[in-house]
């Protein structure tokens, strides 16, 4: 299995310095056990969130959640601070690392703030990411995390509206699967339900923990 992560055009313009980095399998209890996984990551800033000059509108996206129920991203997260990430459960490194870091940062919040925060991962590999698979994988990090799966074309179109590029999974001749997707995390403020802050791959749990209290209050970090 291979995963290639790419940066959307919007993300490229939002961050001043970009680096091309290669990542091996990251140590995480939720990481894929597949051998020989390699990821090429277009990642970029020093890790801190970037305040967007033009906030993103939350994608109009109705999919199936990790409990097998319909989930309307706009309606079901309205009025809640929301972190949105596009990734997949067979990812060897960046996806489990990102979600684990978010789980750790969330755990440092006061209980009342934890209850407000919504963390949503939309699958870029929906054929393999069934609701049961998402529930098991995300549950190993934080049982409140929301996983969404459904039609790839619907997911791809929604991702484009927030500047995240994803390509259909490709099965290689050796049987491995290449999944190409953006590595950004978008933070939506509760006061207007718009995405105001962009986090690149490489943002640490400590940096998320520093910013989340402000995100929850609809304030710039």
Secondary structure as the mmCIF struct_conf table of DSSP 4:
data_model
#
loop_
_struct_conf.conf_type_id
_struct_conf.id
_struct_conf.beg_label_comp_id
_struct_conf.beg_label_asym_id
_struct_conf.beg_label_seq_id
_struct_conf.end_label_comp_id
_struct_conf.end_label_asym_id
_struct_conf.end_label_seq_id
STRN STRN1 UNK A 2 UNK A 5
HELX_RH_AL_P HELX_RH_AL_P1 UNK A 9 UNK A 14
BEND BEND1 UNK A 16 UNK A 16
STRN STRN2 UNK A 19 UNK A 23
TURN_TY1_P TURN_TY1_P1 UNK A 29 UNK A 30
BEND BEND2 UNK A 31 UNK A 31
TURN_TY1_P TURN_TY1_P2 UNK A 35 UNK A 36
STRN STRN3 UNK A 38 UNK A 43
BEND BEND3 UNK A 45 UNK A 47
STRN STRN4 UNK A 50 UNK A 57
HELX_LH_PP_P HELX_LH_PP_P1 UNK A 58 UNK A 59
STRN STRN5 UNK A 62 UNK A 65
TURN_TY1_P TURN_TY1_P3 UNK A 66 UNK A 67
BEND BEND4 UNK A 68 UNK A 69
STRN STRN6 UNK A 70 UNK A 72
HELX_RH_AL_P HELX_RH_AL_P2 UNK A 73 UNK A 76
TURN_TY1_P TURN_TY1_P4 UNK A 77 UNK A 79
BEND BEND5 UNK A 80 UNK A 80
STRN STRN7 UNK A 82 UNK A 87
TURN_TY1_P TURN_TY1_P5 UNK A 89 UNK A 90
BEND BEND6 UNK A 92 UNK A 93
HELX_RH_AL_P HELX_RH_AL_P3 UNK A 94 UNK A 107
TURN_TY1_P TURN_TY1_P6 UNK A 108 UNK A 108
BEND BEND7 UNK A 109 UNK A 109
HELX_RH_AL_P HELX_RH_AL_P4 UNK A 111 UNK A 116
STRN STRN8 UNK A 118 UNK A 123
BEND BEND8 UNK A 124 UNK A 124
TURN_TY1_P TURN_TY1_P7 UNK A 126 UNK A 128
HELX_RH_AL_P HELX_RH_AL_P5 UNK A 131 UNK A 139
TURN_TY1_P TURN_TY1_P8 UNK A 140 UNK A 141
TURN_TY1_P TURN_TY1_P9 UNK A 143 UNK A 144
STRN STRN9 UNK A 146 UNK A 149
HELX_RH_AL_P HELX_RH_AL_P6 UNK A 152 UNK A 161
TURN_TY1_P TURN_TY1_P10 UNK A 162 UNK A 163
STRN STRN10 UNK A 166 UNK A 166
STRN STRN11 UNK A 170 UNK A 171
TURN_TY1_P TURN_TY1_P11 UNK A 173 UNK A 174
BEND BEND9 UNK A 175 UNK A 175
STRN STRN12 UNK A 177 UNK A 181
STRN STRN13 UNK A 185 UNK A 188
TURN_TY1_P TURN_TY1_P12 UNK A 190 UNK A 192
STRN STRN14 UNK A 194 UNK A 199
TURN_TY1_P TURN_TY1_P13 UNK A 201 UNK A 202
HELX_RH_AL_P HELX_RH_AL_P7 UNK A 205 UNK A 216
TURN_TY1_P TURN_TY1_P14 UNK A 217 UNK A 218
#
